[in-house]
Amino acid sequence: MSTAKIVAIAAGILVVCIVLLALFGLSFFVVKTTEIEGRTGNEEGRTIEVTKGIDDLIVSLSVKPNPVAVGENLVLNISAANTAKESRKLSFRSSQRYDFWVVDASGDEVWRWSEGRMFAQVLEDVVLESSRKSEFTESWSLIDSKGAPVKAGEYKVFGAVIADELKSEELEIEVGVRAAAQ
């Protein structure tokens, strides 16, 4: 292969990386990994967390604040922790690592974090070391997928880590949305 072809390929890869950075920001490339410290508990009684164990992996979903007022943001967090003594492999079929979605009391989906986002179609294995966790956090502004503010009421927030090993393991938390303070 000629030097010109190698330079052209490298330039193409660089352009793709720049476009991905522009579309998704730096957080697209960074996975926060921290030591497992156990449950964080409630922060002023306003953080709710649910946890599910799958083999040696612990998946946790938390939201805060709960309840949340119209006009505030709801912080969503999902993590996968490896409690095994050895590393665990998580297999992903795209660059998407997680998803959050919200349904109303009638069961209709009102918002999905991944809706309208593009993810690179790549197969990738991520190694999660023993006693470590990968954590993903997003914020929902209580605006539905059509661009309208959601109404006060009860909603269910779902979260999932999209690894093949965890794909069917979605977690849910009920969230109260109250009218904004006058």
C-alpha positions, 0 to 999 in steps of 0.5 A: 500500500502506498504512503499516499493511500495510508495518509488518505485513510488516516485523514478519513479516520481523523475526519470521522473522529472530529465529526463524532466529537462535534455530534456527541461531545467528549463524553462520547469517548469517555467511560467513567470507571470508579471503585465500587463503594456500595450504595450511595443511599438517599441524598436528602431523601430525594435520590432513588436507586434500584439494583439488579444482580446478573451473575457477578455484575450489579446493574444500578439505576438511580434518579434525582430529585424524586419527585421533580418539579416541572422546569427542573432537570431529572438526573439519570444514572446507570452503572454496571459493577463487576463484583467478580474476582476476575475481569468481565467482558461486556460486548457491544454491537454499536458505540451505544453503551446505555439508554434511558426512556420514560413512559407515562401512567398509560404506558406510552413512551414520552421520551428516549435518550437515544432517539435521534442520536446516531451511533457508530456500527462497531462491534466492541468488547469492553473489559470491566476489571474486578471491583470496578464499575462503568457509570453513565449519567444524563439529564432529562429536562422533562421535555417529551419527544415532541418538544413539549413539557410533560404534565405533572403526574406519575412516570416510569423511568427505565434504564439499561446497559446495552451490552449483550450480556445485560441487554434484556436487563432493564431497570425501572423507577417510578418518578413523580413530576409535580407542578412548578412552584408558583 
